[in-house]
């Protein structure tokens, strides 16, 4: 694997098991796990199945803490304040369903919140009598100041928690999360950051960020196996925090409760150090910068081709790009139908109805090059012409 940081696009694609006949330009939805990380996961599975009782009784707990320690170094947090969960949605559920709300309390979310998290907030509010308050973000191409003002204007004396996206899913905006967290905390409002797309797409220092809770996926931009995510909780916010499934560790502290929630395959978590190593070998910070630059180039290419616009200014764009599609019509049904036609044409890029238009989200990772997005433009133009 030496020298991978100097080889991207087609030159490095053999490191993945991606279907060569499918145009993969949607790393952001589910990630793609490279061969080296799959091999590490397979090795952990083989070790487990060689003697399951011995593994879970003697090997598992030191191994899961060792994996957490590796991730803690990457995130700049204490290992004791970090636990694994299956995905960021599970992390959000754990926090929101551990808190105590009363009628009249308010839960603040953004209008670009991920739908699964929106549903979690709706469920908690319905169960407790709390109200959901939505901060509406300017779109497209919002400024950081405008985003911060939208959040600040939505805070009231009844706001009990703010659930803030670090990078929005459908609209691919890299939000000014540090300023947003600081503004909420200055008003006495604790913050849960949904960082599903954060790790590996942007640099993270969770100690410096200071949010009460941050949950993020490792199976996306860090390329870990599917089902590998984390929840970071500040030490002062762990006492009443519990996993979605209560098990043997109940009442024994944050790590003990989350490290064991019942028998499951822990190999996605245990293979994470291999994913972190692969990420570093691809260049780490250099890889993230390269992916951002490629996504910006690709989005500009397609916007120029279709005579439309991109969704984000440069300082709020990451390794995902958003491009408005030409034509009229902007319903969720139209977006889904268009995506199905892209599947049939041998590619996939999410199409979403946002603010009265259809928008295409593309993702750029190490195995992509600009030719992939030129090809995407050809495919989508043909699909649009056939409507």
N, C-alpha and C positions, 0 to 999 in steps of 0.2 A: 504493500500500500504506500510505500515511500513515493513522494512526489505527486500525490494526488492533488495537492493544492494548486498545482500548475496545469492541471488537466480538467477541463469541464466540458459540458455538452456531450456530443457523441463520443468523445475520447474517453469519457469516464462511465458511460451508460452501462457498460458490462458489469459494473459493480452492483447493479440492481437486477432483479429478475423480471423487470417490466416487459409486458407484451410488446414485441417489436412492431406489431401491426396496428397498435393503438396509439394515437397521438396523446401523450400524457402531459397535460398542461394545467393540472388541477391538484398539485401537491397539497394545497391548503386544506382540502376537505378531510383527507384521511392519512396523509403522508405516504411514504414509500420506504420500506425497510430494506437496507442493503444486505447483500449476501453475508458479509462479515458479521453483521448483527444477528441475522437469522441463524448463523452457525453458533453464535454464543448462546442464543436462546435454546437451540436444539441440545447443546451440551448440558445446560441446566435441567432441561426436561429429562434427559437420559440419566442424570445424577439422581433426580427425584425418583424416577421409576425404578431405578436399580434397587432401592429399598425405601419406600415411602415413609414408613414409620420412623426409621432412623433419620431421614432427611428432615421431616417436620419436627421431630422431637429434639434433634440435636443441631442440625445444620442451618435450618431456615432463619431463626432469629438473628444470629450473628451475620448471616449473609444479607438479610434485608436491611440491617442497620449499616452494613458496609456500603451497600448501594446508595442508601440515603446520604451517607457521608460524602460519597463521590458527587452526588447532585448538589449537596449543600455547598461544596466548594465552588461549583459552577455558578450558583445563585448568590453566593456570599451571605449565607445564613448559618446559624448553628444547627447541626444535625438533629438535635433534640426537638427543634421547632418545625421539623419537616416530616411529612408522612406521605405515603403513596395512596393514590386512589385510582380507580379505573379510567376516569376521564374528568375533564374540568366541570362538566355538568354534575357529576357526583360530588365534587368538591363544593360547588355552590349549594347543592342540596344539604350537605352536611352542616354548613355554616347556617344557612337560613332556617333549617328545621331544628337547630339547636337553640336559636335565640327565642326569647319570650316577647311576644308582641301583645298589645292590648287594643281594644277598639279606639280608633282615633289616631293611632300611631301611623306613620307614613314610611313607606319603603320607596326610595328613589331609584329609578332606572332610566336609561337612555332610550330614545325611540329606536335606536339601532341595536338594541339588546338582542342577543341570540335567542331564538324562539324557545328552545328548551329551558333556558334560564328565565325567560319571561313567564313560561308556564309554571315554573317552580315558584316564582314570586306570586303569581296569581293564586296558586294553591295555598301557600302559606297565609296570604292575606284573607282568603276565603275562610280558612280555618280559625283565624284569630280575630277577625274584624278590622284588621289593619287596612289602610288604603294604599293603592299603588299610584305614585306620582311619576309622571313621565317628563323628562327634560328633552325637548325637541332640539336636535342639532341642525344647524344650517347645512344645506346640501344642494348641489355638489360643491366641492372645493372650499370647505370651511376653513377659517383661520383658527389658530390655537386660541386666540383671544375670544373669538365668538363662541367656541366650544366651552371655554371656561365660564363665560358669562351665562350661557344656557344652564349649566350645572348650578352656578351660584344663585341664579334667579329661582330655581326650583326648590331650594332648601328653605324649610320653614322650621319654627320651633318644635314641630311635631315629627321631624325627620329622625328616624331611629337608625337607619343604615342607608348608605348609598352603594348600589351595585353598579360598578363602572367597568366597561369593557376597556381593555388595554388596546387591542386591535379588533375593530368590529369585523364581524364575519361576512355578512352580505355585501357591505360597502367598503371593506378593506381599508378603513381609515386607521392610521396609527395615531391614537389620541395622545394629547399632552398629559399623560397619566400622573406624573409627579406633581404638576401644578394643580390638577384636579383633586388628588388626594390631599394636598396641603390645604386647599380651599375648604374642603369638607371638614377636615379635622379642626381647622380654625373656628368652624361653626359648631364644634362639638359632635360631629357626625362621624362615626366609624365607617370604614370603607372595606368592602369586599371587591377585590379586583378579579374579574373574569379574564385571565390571561391565556385563554385557550390557544391563541396563535403567537404568544409572546416568546417562549423559549426557543432559541435558535433562529428566530426571525429578527429580533432586536436584542441589544445588550441588556442584561438584567443584573441589577444589584438591589436585592429585596431589602437588605438592611438600610441602605440609603433611601429607598422609596418610603419605607416606614408604614405601609398599609397594614391594617389590623390583620387582614387575611388576603392571600394571593393564591389562586389556583391556576395551574397551567398544564397543558398537554406536552408530553415528551415524544409522542408517536407522530407528531406532525413534523415540525422543522428540525427537531433533534434526531429524527429518524429511528427512534426506539420502536420495539414491537407494539402492535395495537394493544390498547388497554393499559398504557403506562402514562400516568399523570401524577401530579403531586398537589398537596395542600400545604401551604406554609401559614402558620398561625403565630403571631407574636406571643411571647411568653405570657404576657398579661391578659391574653384572650383565649387561653386554652382550658380554663377550669371547667367551663360548662359546654365545651365543644365535644361532640360525639360523632362517630361515623354513622352513616345511614343504617348500617346493620350493627346492632349491639351484640357483643359476644363475650368471650371469657375475660377480656381485659377491662371490662367496665369498671370505672372508678379507680383504675390504676395509673391514670395519666394519659396524656395525649398520644405519645408514641405507642404505648402498650395497647390502647384501644384500637388505633388504626392499623397497627402492624398485623393484628390477627382479627379478622371478621368472619372466620370460618374457612373450611377447606376450599382452596381454589388453586389455580395454576399461577404461581408467582413468577414464572420465567420472564414475563415482560419487564418486571421491575429489576430482576437480577441481571438481565442483559443490558440494562441501561448504561453501566460503565463502558461496555463495548461501543454503544452508540455515541457516548461522549468522546471516546477515543477516535472514532471514525469522523465525527464532526470536527475535532481538532486537526486531524490529518488532512481534511479537506480545506483547512485554512482558518476555521473558527470565525474570528471577526472579519477576516478577508473574504470568507465565503458569504457572510451576511451582506457585506458591502457589494459583492459581485451580484448576488441575487437581487438586491434592491435596484442596482443599475440596470440589470437585464429586464426586470419587470417594468421599469420606467420607459426603457427603450421600446419594449413591446407594446405597452399601452399607447404611447405616442404614435407608433407605427399604425396601429389599428384605428385610432381616432382620426388620423390624417387620411387613411384609406376610405373611411366611411363618412368623413366630413362632420364628425361629431365632437366629443369632448371626453376628457378623462375626469375621474371623480375626486381626485385629491391633489392638493398642492404638494410640492416636493418635500416639504418638511413634515408632512403627514402621510407619506407614502412609504410602503415597505416592499416586501418580496411578492406581494399580490398587487395587481393593477386592476383598475375598474374603468371600463369604457362604455359610454352610452351607445346603444344600438340605433341604427337609423330607422325611420318609419314611425308610425303611430301605434297606439295600443300599449297598455301597460298593466294588464291584469296578471294575477298570480297564475291563472290557468294558461295564459299565453306564454308566460315564462317557462312553465313546466313542459308545455308542448314543444317549445323550441329546444329545450334541453334534451328531450327524448329524441328529437330529430338529430341532434348532434351525436348522441349515442349511436344511432343507426348509421351515421356517417363515419364512425370510427374515432370519435374524440369526445371529450367532456370538459366543459368549462361552465361553472354555474351561471345561470341567467336568473336575475331577480327583478321583480317590479319594485322600483324605489322612486318615490316622489314624482309619480306621473310619467315614468319612462322605464324602458327595459335596459338593464345594465348587465354587461358581461364581466365576470371576474376571472382573471387569469392568474396563474401562479408560476413563479420562476425558481427552479432549484438547480442543483449542480449538474444534473443530467440534461438540462434544457439549454438550447442556444436560440439565437434570434430566428433561425430558419424554422423552428417549431411554431413560432407565432405568426410568421408569414404564411405557413401552411394552414394554421388555424384561421387566418383571415380568408384564405381561399375557400376552405370548407364552409365557414359561416356565411360568406357572401353567396355561395351556391345555395345553401339552405334558405337564406332570406329571399333569394330571387325566386325560389320555387314555391313560396308561400301563396 
